[in-house]
């Protein structure tokens, strides 16, 4: 049931109940009957019927929403496996494990690799969004070097950035291991870097910094892109939201990247915020506690 239809049906039902109560009051008035108890009973009954019907609609709406999230989760999971296999075969071809490549073949394969990576990232966004909505996102932190995760993400996305003549700089620090869910942290980095690349004009620059401070392990992703308008601030981390200036640059987008960054970081006990001026670029800051990500378990169905 779509939210608009849900609200319309609720509004129609409320209107009918009000009309019934009004008719009862009018009847009592025309017949000159002073029956306060009957009137109170009618109003109470109407209210009880309304609450019962409203609860029923909400329950059906929730069930439909849950079914939708489960379907998206299932489809995303099934798509990720063949896409991962495609990426492995592309890497084998680029590494010339099955024979030499000419310049054109290498160029085309790099384009296919970039598109495949985009699809994998998109599928991961949908899958983790569904898991979050269903309470099925499980965080099992294991000690890892987050600088290696950031460096790997930077290396993966440099090909995409170079297509737009955008430079990415990252000076890899030496940090102690910290308990994190590596895949989730990689998705945070990938989403922030992908956004920075997509919304930075040709010839721009992206600077990535990672450090340990008194508050935790802080990641900063700074770009020289289009910036974020002030009116977008209240909505920026909401699901499917995209700022108007972002839509002008790229017509299509899932609107899930920053939503996922925010939800994952909140779930893991961290914090995300940003500084931006429209037309002057953006810096996103992500920090996780010194103790690492907070473990979470799946909610019971």
C-alpha positions in Angstrom: 0.0 0.0 0.0 1.5 3.3 -1.0 1.7 6.0 1.7 -0.6 8.3 -0.3 -3.3 5.6 -0.6 -2.8 4.8 3.1 -3.4 8.4 4.1 -6.3 8.8 1.8 -8.1 5.7 3.1 -7.4 6.8 6.7 -8.8 10.3 5.9 -11.9 8.8 4.2 -12.6 6.5 7.2 -12.3 9.3 9.7 -14.7 11.4 7.6 -17.3 8.7 7.6 -17.1 8.2 11.4 -17.4 11.9 12.0 -20.4 12.0 9.7 -22.0 9.1 11.6 -21.5 10.8 15.0 -22.8 14.1 13.6 -25.9 12.4 12.2 -26.5 10.8 15.6 -26.2 14.2 17.4 -28.5 15.8 14.8 -31.1 13.0 15.3 -31.1 13.4 19.1 -31.4 17.2 18.7 -34.3 17.0 16.2 -36.2 14.5 18.4 -35.5 16.7 21.4 -34.0 13.8 23.3 -31.8 14.5 26.2 -29.8 11.3 26.3 -26.2 12.2 27.2 -25.3 8.6 28.0 -26.3 7.5 24.5 -24.4 10.3 22.9 -21.3 9.5 24.9 -21.6 5.8 23.9 -21.9 6.7 20.3 -18.8 8.9 20.3 -16.9 6.2 22.3 -17.9 3.5 19.9 -16.9 5.6 16.9 -13.5 6.3 18.4 -12.9 2.7 19.2 -13.8 1.7 15.6 -11.6 4.4 14.2 -8.6 3.2 16.3 -9.2 -0.4 15.4 -9.4 0.4 11.7 -6.3 2.7 11.9 -4.3 0.0 13.7 -5.3 -2.6 11.0 -4.2 -0.3 8.2 -0.9 0.4 9.9 -0.3 -3.3 10.4 -0.9 -4.0 6.7 1.2 -1.1 5.7 4.1 -2.3 7.9 3.8 -5.8 6.5 4.0 -4.5 2.9 7.0 -2.4 3.8 8.7 -5.3 5.4 7.9 -7.6 2.4 9.4 -4.9 0.1 12.6 -4.7 2.1 12.9 -8.5 2.2 12.5 -8.7 -1.6 15.1 -6.0 -2.2 17.5 -7.8 0.2 17.0 -11.1 -1.6 17.5 -9.6 -5.1 20.5 -7.6 -4.0 22.1 -10.7 -2.4 21.5 -12.8 -5.6 23.0 -10.0 -7.8 26.1 -9.5 -5.7 27.5 -13.0 -6.4 27.6 -12.9 -10.2 28.9 -9.3 -10.1 31.7 -10.4 -7.8 32.6 -13.2 -10.2 32.6 -10.7 -13.1 35.0 -8.5 -11.2 37.4 -11.4 -10.6 37.4 -12.5 -14.3 38.0 -8.9 -15.4 40.9 -8.6 -13.0 42.4 -11.8 -14.4 42.1 -10.4 -18.0 43.7 -7.1 -17.0 46.5 -9.0 -15.2 47.1 -10.8 -18.6 46.7 -14.2 -16.9 45.0 -15.6 -20.0 47.0 -13.8 -22.6 48.3 -10.3 -23.7 46.0 -7.4 -24.4 46.4 -4.6 -26.9 45.9 -1.0 -25.8 42.2 -0.8 -26.9 41.3 -4.0 -25.2 42.9 -2.9 -22.0 41.0 0.5 -22.2 37.7 -1.2 -22.8 38.2 -3.7 -19.9 39.1 -0.8 -17.5 35.7 0.8 -18.5 33.9 -2.5 -17.8 35.7 -2.8 -14.5 34.7 0.6 -13.4 31.0 -0.1 -14.4 31.1 -3.4 -12.5 32.5 -1.7 -9.4 29.7 0.8 -9.6 27.1 -1.9 -9.8 28.6 -3.8 -6.9 28.6 -0.6 -4.8 25.0 0.0 -5.7 23.9 -3.5 -4.9 25.8 -3.3 -1.5 23.9 0.0 -0.8 20.5 -1.6 -1.4 21.5 -4.8 0.5 22.7 -2.9 3.6 19.7 -0.5 3.4 17.3 -3.5 3.5 19.2 -5.1 6.4 19.1 -1.8 8.4 15.4 -1.4 7.8 14.7 -5.1 8.8 17.0 -4.9 11.8 19.2 -7.6 10.2 22.5 -5.6 10.0 25.0 -7.5 12.1 28.3 -5.8 13.2 31.0 -8.2 14.3 34.2 -6.1 14.8 37.6 -7.7 14.3 41.0 -6.1 14.7 42.1 -4.5 11.5 44.2 -1.7 10.1 41.8 0.9 8.9 44.5 2.7 6.9 44.7 -0.4 4.7 41.0 -0.3 4.1 41.1 3.4 3.2 44.1 2.9 0.9 42.4 0.0 -0.9 39.3 2.1 -1.5 41.4 5.0 -2.8 43.2 2.7 -5.2 40.0 1.1 -6.4 38.4 4.5 -7.2 41.4 6.2 -8.7 40.5 4.8 -12.1 37.0 6.4 -11.9 38.6 9.7 -10.8 41.2 9.7 -13.6 38.4 9.4 -16.2 37.2 12.8 -14.9 40.8 14.1 -14.6 40.3 14.3 -10.8 43.2 13.6 -8.5 42.9 11.8 -5.2 45.6 12.2 -2.6 46.0 10.1 0.6 49.1 9.9 2.8 48.8 6.5 4.5 49.5 6.8 8.3 50.7 4.0 10.6 48.0 3.2 13.0 47.3 0.4 15.5 44.7 -2.2 14.8 41.2 -1.3 15.8 38.1 -3.5 16.1 35.9 -2.8 13.1 33.6 -4.5 10.6 35.9 -4.1 7.6 33.2 -4.4 4.9 31.0 -1.8 6.5 33.9 0.6 7.0 35.0 0.1 3.4 31.5 0.9 2.3 31.6 4.2 4.3 34.9 5.1 2.6 33.6 4.1 -0.9 30.4 6.0 -0.6 32.1 9.2 0.5 34.8 8.9 -2.2 32.2 8.1 -4.9 30.2 11.1 -4.0 33.3 13.3 -4.0 34.2 12.1 -7.5 30.7 12.4 -8.9 30.2 16.0 -7.7 33.7 17.4 -8.3 34.2 19.1 -11.7 36.8 17.9 -14.2 40.3 18.8 -13.1 39.3 19.0 -9.4 41.0 17.4 -6.4 40.1 15.1 -3.5 42.1 14.9 -0.4 41.7 12.0 2.1 43.1 12.2 5.6 43.1 9.6 8.4 44.3 10.1 11.9 44.0 9.0 15.5 43.1 11.8 17.9 41.6 12.0 21.5 38.1 11.4 20.2 38.8 8.4 18.0 39.9 7.5 14.5 38.9 10.3 12.2 38.5 10.1 8.4 38.3 13.3 6.4 37.3 13.4 2.7 37.6 16.9 1.2 36.7 17.8 -2.4 36.7 20.8 -4.6 33.2 20.1 -5.8 29.8 21.8 -6.1 29.2 22.0 -2.4 26.0 21.4 -0.4 23.3 24.2 -0.2 22.2 25.3 3.3 18.6 24.3 2.6 19.7 20.7 2.1 21.2 20.3 5.6 18.0 19.0 7.4 17.4 16.4 4.7 20.9 15.4 3.6 21.2 12.1 5.5 17.7 10.9 4.8 17.0 7.9 2.6 16.7 8.7 -1.2 17.3 12.4 -0.6 19.4 14.2 -3.2 20.1 18.0 -3.2 18.9 20.0 -6.2 22.3 21.0 -7.3 23.4 17.3 -7.2 20.5 16.4 -9.5 21.6 19.0 -12.0 25.1 17.4 -12.2 23.9 13.7 -12.3 20.3 13.1 -13.2 20.1 9.6 -11.8 21.2 8.5 -8.3 20.0 6.2 -5.6 20.2 8.8 -2.8 21.4 6.0 -0.4 25.1 6.7 -0.1 25.0 9.3 2.7 22.0 7.7 4.3 24.0 4.5 4.7 27.1 6.3 6.0 25.0 7.9 8.7 23.1 4.8 9.7 26.1 2.6 9.8 28.2 5.1 11.8 25.3 5.7 14.2 24.8 2.0 14.7 28.5 1.5 15.4 28.8 4.3 18.0 30.5 6.8 15.8 29.7 10.2 14.4 29.5 11.9 10.9 29.3 15.6 10.0 30.4 17.9 7.3 31.5 21.4 6.4 30.5 22.8 3.0 29.8 26.0 1.0 27.9 25.8 -2.3 30.4 26.1 -5.1 33.4 25.8 -2.8 33.6 22.1 -2.0 32.8 19.8 0.9 34.6 18.1 3.8 33.0 15.0 5.3 34.3 13.9 8.7 33.7 10.4 10.1 34.9 9.3 13.5 34.7 5.9 15.2 35.6 5.5 18.9 39.1 4.6 20.1 37.6 1.3 21.3 36.4 0.6 17.7 32.9 -0.1 16.3 30.2 -1.3 18.8 29.1 -4.8 18.0 25.4 -5.4 17.2 23.3 -8.5 16.6 20.3 -9.1 14.3 16.9 -8.4 15.7 14.6 -11.3 16.2 11.9 -11.5 13.5 
